[in-house]
């Protein structure tokens, strides 16, 4: 009976991961095609971006394969979904958003195992991902910029709450979130961790609805609420070490690398922020491109509508531009921002001055 219940849990979490991805693809369809008013940024320069109609075919195949995988949980279908996501993310790094990445790792933790594997092993492997999501998200928030910017945002939007309460909550957030991940490891604290996770995501959803933006992350929050309940509420373990035993096996060891080793290396610049569960930590860089007058009339009209003025200079805020076209923010790595700048520079000609653009990080002055 236990094995059947565990299998049902795994299937439910798998379906939630797929449904969240599908809903966000429907919300942001232009993210998955190449022909649009925002440049596609490949992981490597030699990777070609498929042109129309092939870009739509690839996106459609990715979407349909996930729908089929809901009803036919065949291992090869899971691998197909992962392969298509890897290809699409390699073509455009902006698709490496945390909600897509988490769902991909969830599927990976399942398809790594053969059909007749003890389902408990799969469940503990998936659980590593959820532990890492909350633990690292909290740890990465332990920085001065987070405290400053988070407090500023709270004062701006929730000035009706006493300032001392906002200060306490700001300094408590990193520790509380990291503890939520740790609480999932122990029988005595597991339900408290689930309650905390459900509460946190519910508050985020309410805040997003109140503020009127960030709707693209609502399915992700809903996914994590139900996944945490399904995976952990009734889970009993002999010891917290059960989550980490078996790391010498290829399956658990691979997920351990993606959930523990690589996120740890982010503290030293070794792995991307979003792939290290560095969410809403204020560590991310936000950019604008400053454009000289000799270049600004040469860009396509679809790009020119994002011109803004900053200190008497024409600029394009990359998050605004990406958010309007792709419905997601720019993937927050310098290499991606520089590629967008190169795209803007590609419209320069012999009448343009020597250095017509300047890439600026504007959120850490």
C-alpha positions as a printed Julia matrix, in Angstrom:
365×3 Matrix{Float64}:
  0.0    0.0     0.0
  2.84   2.37    0.88
  4.45   1.82   -2.49
  1.18   2.62   -4.31
  0.67   5.79   -2.27
  4.23   6.91   -2.94
  3.79   6.28   -6.66
  0.64   8.39   -6.62
  2.54  11.2    -4.91
  5.24  11.11   -7.57
  2.67  11.14  -10.37
  0.81  14.05   -8.78
  3.99  16.12   -8.42
  4.97  15.27  -12.0
  1.57  16.4   -13.32
  1.72  19.61  -11.26
  5.14  20.4   -12.73
  3.83  19.89  -16.26
  0.62  21.85  -15.72
  2.58  24.79  -14.31
  4.89  24.79  -17.32
  2.0   24.53  -19.78
  0.09  27.37  -18.15
  3.15  29.62  -18.19
  3.83  28.75  -21.83
  0.28  29.85  -22.63
  0.85  33.05  -20.68
  4.17  33.79  -22.45
  3.92  32.25  -25.94
  6.41  34.65  -27.59
  9.15  33.45  -25.24
  9.22  30.19  -27.18
  9.54  31.56  -30.72
 12.46  33.3   -32.43
 10.66  35.79  -34.66
  9.82  38.71  -32.35
 10.97  42.19  -31.31
 13.37  40.9   -28.68
 16.61  39.1   -29.55
 17.09  35.4   -28.98
 20.22  34.81  -26.87
 21.78  31.37  -27.48
 23.96  29.72  -24.86
 26.75  29.48  -27.43
 27.21  31.62  -30.53
 27.3   28.6   -32.82
 23.76  27.51  -31.86
 21.37  28.62  -34.61
 17.96  30.06  -33.8
 15.22  28.28  -35.79
 13.35  30.6   -38.11
  9.62  30.67  -38.79
  7.78  28.31  -39.01
 10.31  25.92  -37.44
 10.48  27.87  -34.17
  6.72  27.45  -33.78
  7.01  23.75  -34.62
  9.63  23.23  -31.89
  7.57  25.13  -29.34
  4.44  23.22  -30.33
  6.24  19.89  -30.07
  7.46  20.82  -26.59
  3.93  21.76  -25.54
  2.24  18.69  -27.03
  4.82  16.26  -25.67
  4.1   17.53  -22.16
  0.35  17.13  -22.64
  0.88  13.54  -23.78
  3.27  12.94  -20.87
  0.5   13.83  -18.42
 -1.66  10.94  -19.6
  1.1    8.54  -20.66
  3.9    8.69  -18.07
  6.34   6.76  -20.21
  9.99   7.21  -19.36
 10.98   7.97  -22.95
  8.36  10.73  -23.09
  9.87  12.32  -20.0
 13.29  12.23  -21.66
 11.79  13.78  -24.81
 10.3   16.64  -22.77
 13.68  17.23  -21.1
 15.57  17.08  -24.4
 13.25  19.6   -26.03
 13.56  21.94  -23.05
 17.36  21.7   -23.1
 17.39  22.5   -26.83
 14.97  25.41  -26.47
 16.86  26.81  -23.46
 20.16  26.5   -25.31
 18.64  28.45  -28.23
 17.45  31.2   -25.86
 18.76  31.5   -22.29
 15.78  33.64  -21.33
 13.84  30.36  -21.15
 15.94  29.35  -18.12
 13.39  30.93  -15.82
 13.23  29.32  -12.34
  9.73  27.9   -12.8
 10.67  26.07  -16.01
 13.98  24.95  -14.54
 12.4   23.54  -11.37
  9.83  21.6   -13.37
 12.6   20.22  -15.61
 14.59  19.06  -12.57
 11.45  17.44  -11.15
 10.98  15.43  -14.33
 14.7   14.6   -14.41
 14.53  13.23  -10.86
 11.78  10.88  -12.04
 13.04   9.68  -15.44
 16.54   8.97  -14.12
 15.13   5.81  -12.52
 14.05   2.67  -14.32
 10.44   1.5   -14.29
 10.68  -1.01  -11.46
 12.69   1.17   -9.07
 11.46   1.47   -5.48
  9.31   4.6    -5.6
 10.65   5.73   -2.21
 14.03   6.34   -3.85
 12.39   8.58   -6.44
 10.43  10.47   -3.8
 13.55  11.2    -1.74
 15.35  12.36   -4.88
 12.55  14.79   -5.74
 12.52  15.95   -2.13
 16.13  17.13   -2.47
 14.92  19.65   -5.03
 12.32  21.12   -2.68
 14.78  21.23    0.22
 17.25  23.09   -2.0
 14.63  25.53   -3.33
 13.86  26.97    0.1
 17.23  26.49    1.77
 19.27  28.22   -0.92
 16.67  30.9    -1.57
 17.02  31.86    2.1
 20.82  31.62    2.2
 21.23  33.81   -0.89
 19.1   36.52    0.75
 21.72  36.99    3.48
 23.19  40.11    1.93
 23.0   43.82    2.66
 21.44  44.73   -0.68
 18.47  42.45    0.02
 17.77  44.1     3.37
 18.0   47.58    1.87
 15.91  46.96   -1.24
 13.35  44.67    0.39
 12.76  47.17    3.16
 12.42  49.96    0.61
  9.85  47.98   -1.37
  7.82  47.21    1.76
  7.81  50.86    2.82
  6.67  51.86   -0.66
  3.79  49.42   -1.01
  2.83  48.71    2.62
  3.41  52.01    4.4
  0.23  51.43    6.43
  2.05  48.7     8.4
  4.21  49.89   11.35
  7.82  50.29   10.21
  9.22  48.23   13.07
  7.18  45.22   11.91
  8.46  45.67    8.37
 12.04  45.78    9.67
 11.59  42.63   11.73
 10.06  40.76    8.81
 12.8   41.93    6.45
 15.63  40.61    8.64
 13.73  37.42    9.45
 12.88  36.43    5.86
 16.25  34.85    4.87
 16.5   32.78    8.05
 12.87  31.69    8.0
 13.03  30.62    4.37
 16.22  28.61    4.85
 14.66  26.98    7.91
 11.63  25.93    5.87
 13.92  23.77    3.74
 15.6   22.29    6.82
 12.24  21.64    8.52
 11.28  19.34    5.63
 14.05  16.94    6.63
 12.76  16.04   10.11
  9.58  14.28   11.24
  9.02  16.66   14.16
  9.27  19.82   12.05
  8.08  18.62    8.63
  4.45  19.69    8.95
  5.54  23.05   10.33
  7.74  23.44    7.26
  4.82  22.61    4.96
  2.59  25.11    6.76
  5.31  27.75    6.38
  5.75  27.01    2.68
  2.01  27.13    2.01
  1.71  30.37    3.97
  4.66  31.98    2.19
  3.45  31.13   -1.31
 -0.1   32.18   -0.45
  1.18  35.56    0.73
  3.2   35.93   -2.48
  0.13  35.2    -4.61
 -1.97  37.72   -2.69
  0.78  40.35   -2.96
  1.13  39.84   -6.72
 -2.61  40.16   -7.22
 -2.62  43.26   -5.01
  0.29  44.88   -6.87
 -1.06  43.91  -10.3
  2.06  42.35  -11.83
  4.18  39.2   -11.77
  1.27  37.01  -12.81
  3.68  34.69  -14.64
  4.94  33.29  -11.31
  1.51  32.54   -9.83
  1.27  29.02  -11.38
  4.73  28.29   -9.96
  3.6   29.31   -6.48
  0.45  27.18   -6.78
  2.58  24.25   -7.98
  4.87  24.49   -4.95
  1.98  24.76   -2.5
  0.37  21.53   -3.63
  3.67  19.73   -4.26
  4.88  20.45   -0.72
  1.63  19.16    0.76
  1.61  16.02   -1.38
  5.27  15.17   -0.83
  5.78  15.98    2.83
  2.57  16.24    4.87
  2.21  12.49    5.55
  5.85  11.57    4.98
  7.58   9.69    7.8
 11.3    8.93    7.74
 13.53   6.83    9.97
 16.16   9.57    9.85
 16.78  12.81    7.94
 19.78  11.06    6.4
 17.39   9.08    4.2
 17.17  12.14    1.95
 20.92  12.03    1.37
 21.76   8.32    1.46
 22.48   6.78   -1.88
 24.36   9.82   -3.18
 26.95   7.51   -4.71
 24.27   6.22   -7.07
 24.23   8.05  -10.41
 20.61   9.21  -10.03
 20.72  10.72   -6.53
 24.26  11.97   -7.08
 23.28  13.88  -10.24
 20.37  15.62   -8.53
 22.65  16.37   -5.55
 25.02  18.17   -7.92
 22.22  20.35   -9.31
 20.6   21.04   -5.93
 23.55  21.34   -3.55
 26.96  21.51   -5.22
 26.25  23.95   -8.06
 24.09  26.31   -5.95
 26.88  26.38   -3.36
 29.36  27.34   -6.09
 27.15  30.36   -6.89
 28.45  31.94   -3.67
 31.81  32.15   -5.46
 30.47  33.04   -8.91
 30.49  29.48  -10.22
 26.85  29.02  -11.29
 24.02  31.25  -12.48
 21.85  32.94   -9.87
 18.45  31.63  -10.96
 19.79  28.1   -11.42
 21.05  28.3    -7.83
 17.6   29.1    -6.4
 18.65  32.7    -5.81
 15.12  34.09   -5.97
 14.19  37.67   -5.04
 17.55  38.07   -3.28
 18.46  41.51   -4.73
 21.74  39.94   -5.92
 20.53  40.03   -9.5
 21.67  42.8   -11.83
 19.09  44.86  -13.75
 20.27  46.65  -16.85
 19.52  49.46  -19.24
 21.26  50.28  -22.51
 22.15  53.91  -23.06
 21.76  54.79  -26.76
 23.41  57.69  -28.58
 21.31  59.9   -30.85
 23.31  58.69  -33.87
 21.91  55.16  -33.36
 18.46  55.54  -31.88
 16.65  56.3   -35.16
 18.17  53.22  -36.8
 16.59  50.62  -34.52
 13.34  48.9   -35.58
 10.11  50.68  -34.67
  9.16  47.75  -32.46
 12.24  48.46  -30.35
 11.96  52.24  -30.38
  8.7   52.16  -28.46
 10.72  51.1   -25.39
 12.86  54.24  -25.44
 12.87  56.06  -22.13
 14.76  59.13  -20.91
 17.28  58.93  -18.08
 19.51  61.92  -17.25
 18.8   63.43  -20.69
 19.92  60.21  -22.39
 17.82  57.75  -24.39
 17.81  54.35  -22.69
 16.06  50.98  -22.95
 15.35  49.13  -19.73
 15.98  45.49  -20.62
 13.53  44.08  -18.08
 10.76  46.28  -19.44
 11.58  45.35  -23.02
 11.89  41.61  -22.28
  8.87  41.69  -19.99
  6.64  43.25  -22.6
  7.66  40.9   -25.43
  8.54  37.66  -23.62
  6.32  38.17  -20.55
  9.35  37.27  -18.41
 12.26  39.36  -17.17
 15.65  39.27  -18.85
 17.72  36.29  -17.7
 19.86  38.15  -15.14
 23.4   37.37  -16.23
 25.88  39.87  -17.68
 26.61  37.7   -20.7
 22.93  37.84  -21.7
 22.7   41.62  -21.28
 25.86  42.08  -23.38
 24.34  39.96  -26.14
 21.27  42.2   -26.16
 23.59  45.2   -26.42
 25.33  43.54  -29.38
 21.94  43.11  -31.04
 21.28  46.85  -30.64
 24.74  47.62  -32.03
 24.06  45.48  -35.09
 21.89  48.33  -36.46
 24.79  50.81  -36.45
 26.31  52.0   -39.75
 29.13  54.28  -40.89
 27.25  57.4   -39.72
 27.09  56.14  -36.13
 29.64  57.33  -33.58
 32.32  54.9   -32.41
 30.69  53.82  -29.1
 26.96  54.48  -29.47
 25.81  52.31  -26.54
 26.62  51.82  -22.88
 25.38  48.93  -20.73
 24.5   50.09  -17.22
 23.5   48.19  -14.05
 20.96  50.54  -12.5
 19.78  48.76   -9.36
 23.04  48.73   -7.38
 24.21  52.32   -7.4
